[in-house]
Amino acid sequence: MRKYFNFTNVLASAVLFVLLAGCQKGDLLSNPNVVSESSTVPASLLLNQITSNLQQEEEPIVSTVYRYNQNIVSNYSYYFGSNAYNWSNTSDPYSRIRYCAKLEEQAQKQFGNTTNVYFALSKFFRAYSFIWLSQRVGDIPMSQAGDVNNLTPVYDAQKTVYKTALAMLDTANTLLGSLYSATTASNKIDGDIYGLSISQWQKIVNTFKLRVLISLSKRATDNADLAIPAQFAAIVTNPAKYPIMTSNADNLAYKYTSITLYPPNRTGNAPYNNCANISQTFMNLLTANKDPRTFVLTTPALYYIKRGKSLNDFTAYVGQDNNKTQAQMSNFNADSLYSCMSYNRYMSSASGANCEPYILIGYPEMCFNIAEAANRGWIPGISGANWYNAGIAASMNLYGITDGKSVPIGNYDGTNTNLGSVTLELNTFLNNPNVVYAGDNAAGLTQILQQKYIAFWMNSGFESYYNWRRTGVPSFTQGGPGVGTPNNSIPLRWQYPLSEINYNASNYQASLQAQFGGTDDVNAKMWLIK
């Protein structure tokens, strides 16, 4: 983590280089274009940088992330890459952590306290970043992070990382709560590209904490000091102290514009929508229950429409097998045997005007997380049914789905945007015996996890994968050559960042020995999922 801990030295070296480069005849002249380490930088500018780059690599729509989540399958590598889970070294959030340190420093300098909104948000972004890395690799440096005099920090156990991050989220909630009042709660925060209020950020902090706590379900009974069920229940049962999201309006969501461009249009891949198919992992869950999201999110396989199947026939919507190699898949989907993403929704507008914004932390997920906790008995007196149904409703709302609504069905490349229309039967879906909540039991838990997976369609980064890794639901396709690993199995983690291997080798090796027998093994189980 040298590039994180040596930030001051790196900055000083850069300034020195500029000064030396600007010397004339031995005179040391200050470069007026260089900001010194002691200069004041508006906290709003630092927050702008953090919020602008919060997505990291969880970019929406047709990115590698959603192939690994088995939402889509690339059938042609030139446009949409490989489907192989050939993971190696993870990227890292160190840059964001550096900005958090500067945000706290500048906020304290400018406001004269450590109780301002920027200081509070920094605690959230720190927790978010440490969790982001730890859930990928395991133990990470944390307690010694930030000391410029220590370039080789020791690794904290993953349990300690989570415990500390949960405490940071508590601090963020408390600070944001102290800033809440009838006159300031709706105020926007300068520098926040999401345009959210203090009240909404507090909801995001606590909603994210619910995500973190449910991700610890395998450790809920053997780590009493973490009090995982109790912490979860405390949030859900005390909204005055721990406000959480109440609708999709509270989502932490990135909205694209005609300038930033929606990703398929930005990369020029929209005309080649047929080079990616819907994964059968995702599609089979939709069509098995006659889910109306089928008609909104995907296109029919035209092969079957041309042979007489109607546009509202769920058997005309077919997913591709992730186990296949691309050589085994249809070339460019020329025979139209498989479904693609809806061109009308995801490809037709450069600004993404026809589809949902990209969600990082959302209300539908929160509902399913609470339903799961209730199902597991973490929240006495609360049934999972209401939250399960609320999660489905929130997901449908995100896509504008209502009972009886007519939607046009187009082909995969936009050359015909209206092959005909389909009337959405939402109530039929909700009354399907396979969808009606089975109760706070194993069958009900499977329903919750399946519906959460569907609600993660093209959003929330690797959360679909993390939930599968933790629960095995839904059943991801693996075992075939398309997975691309030596054993044709999906990896369980990433290897450590190269910066750790190169600059903190001794502690990196010690951590591998403590966790995985000395090997940075992508198939090894970390504490979180043992």
N, C-alpha and C positions, 0 to 999 in steps of 0.2 A: 504493500500500500504506500510505497514511497511517494508516488505522485500526489497522494493526499497529504501525508504528514510533512512533506518537505515543501509545501506550498509557499511559505514565506521565503525560504531560500531560493526557490525557483523564481519567484517574483523579483526578489532582490537581484538575482543574477541577470534577469532580463533587463531590469532598469540599468544595472551597471554596464551591460553590453551596449545599450542605446547611448548612454552617456559617453562611453569610451569611443563609440563610433562617431559621436558628434564632436569630439575634441578637435580643436584647431590650434596648431602650433603650441601644444602643451597646455592651453587654457581649458579648464574643466567648466563647461557651460551646462546649465540645467536645460533639459529638453522640456519645453512648455507643454508638449503633447503627451507626456508620460505622467500618469497619476501615481503619486507616491503612496507608500504603504499606509501612511498616517492620514491620507486625505479622506474627506467625507464623501461617501457615495450614497445618494438617496436610497433608503431602504426599498422604496417602490421599484427602483430599477433592478435591484437584486431579486425581489419577488417576481418581477416580470420574467427574468431569466429562468428562475426555478419553475414557475408554472408553465412557461412556454415549452420546457423540455421534460415535463413530468412523465410523458409517455415512454421515454427511453425507446426500447425496440418494440413495444406493444402497439405498433401502428396498425390501424384497422384495415380490413378488407384485402383479401388475397395475399396477405403477407405470409411469411413462413410460419408465423405463430399459429395461424388458423389451419394450416395443413397439419401441424403437430397436434392441434386440438381436434383433428379429424372432422372439421366442418367442410373442408374442400379438399380435392385431390387434383394435383397438376398432372395432366396427361401429355404435356409438351414442355420440356425443360427450358427452352429458349425464352419463353414468356413468363412462366410461373415457377421455374426452378424445380428442384428435386423434392420428392416426398420423404426421402431417407432421413431417419433419425440419427444422423451421423454427427452427434454432438461432441464438442471438445471443450475448449476453454470458454467460460462465460464472459460476457462483457461486465461492466461494473458501474455502480452509481457514485463513484468517488467524486466526480465533478460536482454533482448535486450536493454532496455532503460538504464540500469546500464552500460552496455558495451559502449553505446553511450557517456555517461558522461565521462567514462574513456578514450574513443577514443579522445574526444575533449581535455581533460586534457593533455594526452600524446602527441598529435599532436602539441599542442601549446608549450609544453616543448621542443619537439625535433626539431621543425621547427622555433620556435621563432615568430610565427604569427598565426592569426586565419583565414588566407586566403588560406591555403593549401588544397589539395584534400581530406584528411581524415576529416578535419573539415567540409568541404562541404558535404561529403557523410553522416556524422553524422546527419546533419540537415534533410536530406532525410529520414534516418532510424528512426529518432525521429517522424517525421510527419507520416510516414508509420505506426509506432507502435501505436501512439495515435489514428489515424483513425481506425486502426484495432480493438481496444478495444471499442471506442465510438460507432461505427456502430453496435456493438453487444448489448450494454447495455444502451446507452444514455449519460447522464452527467458523467464526470469522473474528478478526480483530474488532473490538468495540470499546472496551473500557479504557484502553490506552490510545484510542484514536484521538487525533488532534494535537498531540504533543510534538511540536516541531523539533524538539531535542531528542526524540525517540523515533527513529526511522524504521525500527524493527519491532513493532508492537506484538505482544503475545496474542494468541487466539483465545477468545471467550467461547465457552461451551455453548452450543445452540440453545440450550435451555436458558442460560444466562442472557443471551441475546434477546430472546423472546420476553423474558421477565423484565428486562430493562426497557425494551421497546413498549411494552404495555404500560409501564410507569410513565414513559414519555407521553403517551397518548392521554393518560390521566392528567398530566400537567397541562397539556394543550387544552383539554376540555375545561379544566378549572380556570385557566387564564381567559379563554374565550367566554366562559360563563360570567366572569367578573366584568367583562366589557359589555355584557348584554344589558340593554335597557330598552324601554319602549321607543326611545328616540334614536338609538344607535344600532339596534339589532338588524335593521334592514339596510344599513349603510354599506355601500360597496367599498372595497379596499383598493387603494391606489396600487397599481402594478399587477393586479390579479387579472390574467387574461380570460379567466372563466367568468368574471363579472359577478361573483357570488357575494352574498352578504355575510356579516359576522355570524349570524344565526345559522346560515346554511353551512358554513365551514365547520361550526361546532357539530352539526348533524353528521357531516362527512367524517369527522374525527371519530365519533362514537360508532358510526356505521362500519368504518374500517376496523375498529377494535373488535366488533362482532365477527368480522371476517377472520381476523387473526385468531380469536378464541375458538371459533369452530374448526379452524385448521389444526388446532391442537387436540382434536377429539381422541386421538389414540393415546394421548398423555393425560387424559382427564381424570383417570382413577389412580394413577401411580405417581402423581406429583402433587401431593396435597398442598404444598406451599404455594403453588401457582393458583389454587382455588379457581380453576377454570370454569366449572359450572356456576359457581357463586358469582364470579365476576360477570358472566354473561347475564345471569338473572338480574343482577343489580342494575344493569343498563336498561333492560327491557321493562322492568317493573318500576323504574323511577325516571320518567321522561322529564321531570322538572330539573333534575340534576344532570341527566344524560339524554338530552334530546337526540332523536334519531330521525332519519328521513321519513317523510309522510306521503310522498308521491314522486313521480318521475321528475317533477320540477326541481327536486333537490339533488338530482344526479350530478356527479362530477363528470361532466361530458364536454368533449372537445368538438366545436362546430367548425367545419371547414367553410371556406369562402371561395369566390371566383379568383382570389389571389393565391391563397394557400393550396387550393385545388384538392379535390377528393382523390385519394391515392390511385385508383385505376386510371383516371384521366391524367393525373400528373405523370405517370410512368408510360402513358401511351398505350396501355394494354386493354382499354375498353373494347376496341374492335375485335379482340381475340378472346372474348369471354368464353368461347367454346373450347379453349385450351385448358380450362379448369372445370372439373365436375363437382357436384355435391358428393361428399363422402357418404357411403352407405351407413356408417355409424350414425350420422345425423339424420339422414333421410329416412331410414327405417323407423326411427322413433316417431317421426312426424306421420308417415303414411300408415303405420300400424294402428294409430288411434284416430285417423281421419282429422288430423290437426289442420285448421284453416291457415296456419302460418305457411303451410306447404305452397299455397297459391300466391302468397305475397312475397316470399323470400326466394323462390326457385322458379325455374321454367320446366315445362313438361319435356320428356324425351320425345322429339318430333317423330321418330321412327314409329312410335305407337299411335300418335295422333293421325299420321298419314294412313294408317291401317285401320282406322275406324274408332279408336278410343276417344271418348269425349274429354274436354279440357278439365272437367271436374272429377274425372276418374283417377283415384289416388294410385292405381296401378300403372298409370302412365308417367309417374314421377319416380325415377329410378336412380339410386346412388351407385357410385363407383367404388370398387374394392381397394382399400389402402394396401392390401397385401400384394397386389400386382406390381410388377415393374412397369415403367412407362412403355417399354417395348411391347408389353402384353396388352396395353390399353389401346383404345381406338385412336388412330392417328388424327389429331385435330378434331376428334369427335365427329368425323365426317359422316358417319352412319347414324348419328343422333340417337344412339342407344341409351344415353345417360343424360340426366338433368344438369343444368348449370345454374349459376346465380341469376336472379331476375335482372335482365338488362334494363328494364323499365325503371327499376328501383335504384340499382347501384351503378349503372354505367352511363345513363342518359344525361346526367347533369355534372358539369365540371366542378360545381360547388357543393355537390351532394345534397341539393335542394329537395330531392325526391325521397330521401331516406333518413333514417334516424341518425343523430349525432353519435360520435364514438364515445362510449362510456368507459371510464376507468373504475369508478365505484358507483354502483347503482342501486336503486330502490328494489327492483325485482330480485336481485341477488340477496339483499338484506331480508326480504320476506322469506325466502327459502332457507336462509341461514337460521332465522328464528324458528321456522317450522321444524328444521332438523334438530335444533336444540330442544324444542318441546317434545319431539318424538323420542329423543334420548333421555327425557326425564330431567333435563336441566332447569326447567322453569315450572315448578309445581303449580298446578291449577290452570295452566294454559295448554290448550289443545293445539296440536299442529295443524288441524284442519283449516282454521281461519287464515293462518298465515300462508299455508300452501295455496289456498284459493286466491288470496291476495297477490301472491307472486305470479300466478298464471294471469290474473287480470292485469297486473302491471306490465307484463310482457306483451300481452295483446294490445294494450293501450299504446305501448311504444311504437307498434307497427300500424296503428290506426285501425285495428280490426274490431268490427262490431257485427252483431248478428244481422244477417240480411243484406249486408253491404255488397255491392257489385264491384268487382275489380277486373280490369282488362288483363288478359294474358298475352304476353308477347313472346317472340322467339328469342334465341340466345344472343343474337348479334345486333338487334335493333332494327333490322331491315323490315320487320313487321311488328309494330308495337301493339297490335290488337288483333290477335288470331280469333278472338271472341272474348267472352266474359264468364266469370264464375261468381256465383252468389255464395258468400261465406256463411257457413252454418256453425257459428260459435256455440250456440246452446246445445246442438247435437254433440259437439265435442265435449263440452263440460259435463254432459250427462252420460258419456260413455263409461261403462262399468270399469274399464281399465284406467280411467282418468279420475273418477270419483275417489276421494281419499279413503284408503283402506283402514285408516286408524293409526294410532301411535304404536306401530309394530314394525316388523322387518319389511313387510310389503309396502307399508306407508312410507318408510324411509327410502326405499328404492324409487317410489313415485316422486318424492321430493327431489332426490338427486338427479333423476332423469329430467324433470322439468327445469331444474336449475341449469342443467347442461344446455337445454334448448334455449333458455333465456340468455345464456352466455354467447349465443351466435354472434360472431364478429365483434365481440367487445370484451373488455376486462382482461386483455392479455392472456397469460397462461393459466388463468383460474380454472378453465375447463380441465386442463391437464393436471393441475395440482389436486383438484377434487377427485379425478380418476385415480391418481396415484395414492391418495389417502383412502378411498372407499372401494375402488374397483367398479364404480358405476359412473356412466354406462360402460358396457364392455367394449373397450377399444379393440379394434382389429389389429392383431399382430401374429407373428409366426411365419409369415410369408416373405419372399425376397424383397417386396416393396418397402418393408420397414428399413432395410438397408444396413442393419447391424450384423456383426458376426454370428449372433445367435438368433437373429430375426425377432428380437424382443425389444420393447420400448425402454430406453434408459430411464433411470430413476433420479438422476441428478446430472449436473454439469461438472466439468473439471474447474479448478480454481482459476481466477484471472491470471494472465501471464505476468502482470505486475507483481503479484504475490510471489510467483515462482522465481522471478528474476531478482527481486529486491528484498524479499523477506524469507529467504530460502530455509533458514534454520527453523523458524517457527512454523512455516508451511509444512516441512517434513515432520515436525513433532506432532502437528495437528492430524496429519494423515495417519501417523502411527496410532494415535489415541482413538481415532474414529474408524479407520478402514484397514487396519493392519499394514499401513505403510504405502498403500496404493491409491492413487487418485482415480478410483474406479467409478465409472458412470452407472454401473449396475448395483452399487452398494447402497444400503439403506442407512439414512441418517437418523438421528434421534427422533426427529419429528414424525417419522412414518414407521418406526420399528414396531 
